[in-house]
Amino acid sequence: MSLKPIYTPELCRAAYQLRWSLALFPGQALPPADVWIDRLNEAAKPDHIRVLEHARQTNGTELILVSTTPSVAPPDIVRVVKGRLQHLLTIDHPVRWQRNFRLTSVGDSTVNTVENYVADQLSHHPLADPHTTASLEEFQLSFDVDVTKVVNSAHGQYALALHIVLVHAERWRTAEPTFLRTTRDAILNAAHKKGHRVSRLALLPDHVHFTLAIDYLSSPETIALSYMNNVAFRHGMLRIWMDSFYAGTIGRYDMDAVRRRL
């Protein structure tokens, strides 16, 4: 019998900053963006996608920057943006898309900046007891993983990574090594099973940070909740976390660099 999840979308709220850069390759030149960009944004809103900015490269590639809520899975971004745009242009400017595309996660800071921040958590949260601080070094992990690596699907390319933060319920604190090892192992084992690649993992007495390359089929909400439940199950169905999480996209380029391209 499968165990009922403790943390569900209905019970948990999310703090998030999720931005994605979508590169589309039309078979012919599209009309100017001011003809369709606002209508595309309105058409995508019911699917929890906001069109933020657009640029057209000299080779005809359409670059569209969007934001989403945590419930939106990456393939839905591609489906909605391509499908709604094609529908908007059907009458006056029928468009034929090439099959390939690229969807890339984008953050306010580069992935290197966020990874360094996660790796330096003990400095950000100094403890009064130096022995406790020393014991927590075991739980500040860095792996030789490039979370910006492109993954190919049957129809396009994805380069997707997240920064996730989980906080103990009521900010309950513990530095007990056995407890923290269980949390660490639950996160790493879950990542391995899901095909996620963790680059940084930092366990503190009352919260956890980690950065990872994610699969392209799951929404950020599904991913964050799955880690919350996996850790809770490993701790004997302990309601370890607040009914909330943070999920933020990260990538090779920060927003300033992306806007320069746009």
PEPEPE-V897945 format. One record per backbone hydrogen bond with DSSP energy under -1.0 kcal/mol. CO is the residue of the C=O (numbers start at 1). NH is the residue of the N-H. Records with the same first field share a line. If there is no record, write none. Layout:
CO = NH + NH
This chain:
8 = 12
13 = 245
15 = 247
17 = 249
18 = 68
19 = 106
20 = 66
21 = 104
22 = 64
23 = 102
24 = 62
25 = 98
32 = 35
33 = 36 + 37
36 = 40
37 = 41
38 = 42
39 = 43
40 = 44
41 = 45
44 = 47 + 49
45 = 48
48 = 69
50 = 67
53 = 65
55 = 63
57 = 60
61 = 57
62 = 24
63 = 55
64 = 22
65 = 52 + 53
66 = 20
67 = 50
69 = 72
70 = 221
73 = 76 + 77
74 = 78
75 = 79
76 = 80
77 = 81
78 = 82
79 = 83
80 = 84
81 = 85
82 = 86
83 = 87
84 = 88
85 = 89
89 = 93
96 = 27
101 = 157
102 = 23
103 = 159
104 = 21
110 = 114
111 = 115
112 = 116
113 = 117
114 = 118
115 = 119
116 = 120
118 = 121
120 = 124
121 = 125
129 = 133
130 = 134
131 = 135
132 = 136
134 = 137
136 = 139
137 = 140
139 = 203
141 = 201
143 = 145
146 = 149
151 = 158
156 = 153
157 = 103
158 = 151
159 = 105
160 = 214
161 = 250
162 = 212
163 = 248
164 = 210
165 = 246
166 = 208
167 = 242
168 = 171
169 = 172
176 = 180
177 = 181
178 = 182
179 = 183
180 = 184
181 = 185
182 = 186
183 = 187
184 = 188
185 = 189
186 = 190
187 = 191
188 = 192
189 = 193
190 = 194
191 = 196
197 = 213
199 = 143
200 = 211
201 = 141
202 = 209
205 = 174
206 = 168
207 = 204
208 = 166
209 = 202
210 = 164
211 = 199 + 200
212 = 162
213 = 197
219 = 223
220 = 224
221 = 225
222 = 226
223 = 227
224 = 228
225 = 229
226 = 230
227 = 231
228 = 232
229 = 233
230 = 234
231 = 235
232 = 237 + 238
233 = 236
238 = 240
240 = 169
242 = 244
243 = 13
245 = 15
246 = 165
247 = 17
248 = 163
251 = 111
254 = 258
255 = 259
256 = 260
257 = 261
258 = 262
